[in-house]
Amino acid sequence: MKIKTRFAPSPTGYLHVGGARTALYSWLFSRHAGGEFVLRIEDTDLERSTQDAIDAIMDGMSWLNLGWDEGPYFQTKRFDRYNAVIDEMLEKGTAYRCYCSKERLEALREQQMENGEKPRYDGHCRDSQCSHTEGEPHVVRFRNPLEGSVIFDDNIRGPIEFSNQELDDLIIRRTDGAPTYNFCVVIDDWDMEITHVIRGEDHINNTPRQINILKALGAPVPEYAHVSMILGDDGKKLSKRHGAVGVMQYRDDGYLPQALLNYLVRLGWSHGDQEIFTIDEMKELFTLDAISKSASAFNTEKLQWLNHHYINHMPAEEVAVYLAWHIEQQGIETRNGPELKDIVKLLGERCKTLKEMAQSCHYFYQDFSEFDADAAKKHLRPVAREPLEAVRAKLAAITAWTPENVHNAIQGTADELGVGMGKVGMPLRVAVTGAGQSPGMDVTVHAIGQTRSLQRIDQALAYIAEREAQA
Ligand code: GLU
C-alpha cells in the first residue's frame, strides 16, 4: 500500500508553529515510507478564509522546504464533487433531507438544556414521511448509526471509542446548498486516497463522525494520529505572547528553516536523547509511535540554541543564501566587500540569529564617519596615536594581504613598542569597525581590506588629533 498523507490547513490565519509541526510530521511520515504528501487548503469557511492566509501558508511551506507531491487542492473548487456524493447518499438513504425550522431546533435545544441533556438533533425528519417537497428550504443530514460505537486505534493515543448515541445526525449540506466542513474532509481523504491522517488533537471529536460517513460510503478508513497541543513555557495555551507567530516571522527574526524544523520535530517527538537531526536523519528515523501523547512546551531559548548550532555547522555557503535576504532587508550593498560565506564564518560564533549577523556586519561593507562614543572615548585616546601610526605603517607595507600577514603586522607593532597586543588591537578595532566588539583583529582587518583599513585608521588618527587639540 502506498502511504499517502496530507496537510490540510484552513486559511484563516498564518501558518503558525503548531500547524507547521503538523505539516512536518505528515511530510516526514510520507517521506519515511517513500510515500506521497498532499497539500489541501480547506477554504470552505468563506467568511474567515483569505487569500493573504493562503499566501502565508504557501510561503511558510516553501520557506520550510516542505514540498508536496499533489495539490494544492482547494475545497471551494470541489463543491460539485461533494454535492454529487450527497445526492447519491440521498438516493441510497444514507442521508436525508431535514426541513426542521430554526424555531423548532431552538425550542428543542432549550428543552434539552432544561432537562440537563446534551443538545442534539432528535431525528425528527429521519424517518418521517413528511409532506415537504424537495424545493422547500432544507438541510441534508447524515444518517448516523443509532446503535453501537465507533472505535479507532489512534497511532499516537491508542484505542479511542465513541458511542454512536453521542453523535447526532450531522448536517452535511446547508440550506444554501454548501457542503459542510466534516463532509468535505471525508470526501477529500477518500478521493485523495489518504492512508494516514495526522492532525491536531482538536480534531479527535470529528473523527468518529468522519469514520461513520466513510463507512456509509463504503470508503476505506484511514489510520489516524492526533498530535498534542503546543503550550507556552508557562503551561498556558500557546499565544503571540509566547512568540507563537507565523513561521515567516521566524525568518524575519533571523532563524534558519533547518533550525526551526529541527526544533519542531523534537517538540513532541524523540529518538533517544538525540537533539540534532539533519533532514535526512529525520526522514530515516521518524515514526508515529515515538510521538509524545502529552503536550509540549515551546522554548525560545532552545530554538535559539539550535539556530546558533545550525549557523555554525551548516556549510557557510548555504547559510549565506539565507543571510543574503537579511542583508538586503538592511539595505547593505555587499559588492565591494567580503563574500557572505566569509561573514558567516567570521560572525557565526557571536550571533544567535541571521538578523543579528546582518545588523553587526555593516563595517565590512560601509564606511562610517562616527565611532561608537564609549569605545572611542576609551580606546581612541592620545596614547593610542603611536601604536595606530605604527600598525598603519606595517599594514601599508604588506604586499600579500593575508590574515597571517595582518596578524604579524599587529604582533610586530606590539613587540616593537614593548606593549601588550591589546594596546594595539583595541584602538585598531575601534578605528576599523567603529565599535568595541568584533571577531579577531587579524581576520577582521583582513576582511575589511587594505585600502579601507588604512583610510579608517587615518580617520581615527584625525579623531585623536582633534581630541589632542581640544585637551
Ligand atoms: N483544516 C483543519 C485545520 O486547519 C485540519 C483538518 C484535518 O487535518 O483533518 O485545523
Residues whose N, C-alpha, C, O or C-beta is under 5 A from the ligand:
A	BS01	LIG	A8 P9 S10 E42 V185 I198 R199
